[in-house]
Amino acid sequence: MAKLSDYRLLSFDVYGTLVDWEAGILAALQPTLENNGVQISREKLLATYHELERDQQNKTPDMPYHQLLTTVHPHFAERLGLAAPTQAESDAFGESVGTWPAFPDTVLALRRLSKHYKLVVLSNVDRESFAKTAAGSLEGFEFDLVITAQDVGSCKPNLRNFEYMIKKLNLSFNIEPSEILQTAQSQFHDHHPAKKMGLKSVWIERPGATMVNLPKIVYDWRFDTLGNMADALEAGA
């Protein structure tokens, strides 16, 4: 039976796995809701946002993520029957990505995991947005490699992103696909495409997370938090 320690590299989704993107998005939407004097359920807000984000990424896969957020914002208001936001409000929503909080266990868990693995980012954001997150809520943690949608020209779950990463990892670190663990929360963006690519995966099923999960669940290991994964690695699981 395979162990976590059998692998050499963790490839992370960031927003949803390391960073609490649901909390970040909800906080960034609050000014819009307050300006309209409405309360809408968390589930409806997140489901609407995810649908609009997915559709926009399909239309403009090379659009930097902060611009995508800005573009989606007025469509979000329209979809929910709210007043059209100002451009400044939409710009603020787009820039919010750099302020989204890391999960409490993230940074310490990354430090623990880095003692055994190379750690790589495979994210749908742009380089500028990720740099703000890295310097902010990730406390300057340095990954061995950062790959963004801006580098690839497409967004996960497009298999091009995984193909690009696999090639890059082999060239940079002489690492084979059999040595990679895709480590992520999103079934939609990460686990299903990873399985299609023949990669093993670790599902960080953040408690309470609702976005980007699918009826069919696929994974090789499952933990509630990244800290729990680090515990399991150190215990020899």
Sequence and secondary structure as in RCSB ss.txt:
>XXXX:A:sequence
MAKLSDYRLLSFDVYGTLVDWEAGILAALQPTLENNGVQISREKLLATYHELERDQQNKTPDMPYHQLLTTVHPH
FAERLGLAAPTQAESDAFGESVGTWPAFPDTVLALRRLSKHYKLVVLSNVDRESFAKTAAGSLEGFEFDLVITAQ
DVGSCKPNLRNFEYMIKKLNLSFNIEPSEILQTAQSQFHDHHPAKKMGLKSVWIERPGATMVNLPKIVYDWRFDT
LGNMADALEAGA
>XXXX:A:secstr
   GGG SEEEE  BTTTB HHHHHHHHHHHHHHHHT    HHHHHHHHHHHHHHHHHH TTS HHHHHHHHHHH
HHHHTT     HHHHHHHHHGGGG  B TTHHHHHHHHTTTSEEEEEESS HHHHHHHHHTTTTT   SEEEEHH
HHTS TTSHHHHHHHHHHHHHHH   GGGEEEEES IIIIIHHHHHTT EEEEE  TT  TT  SS   SEEESS
HHHHHHHHHTT 
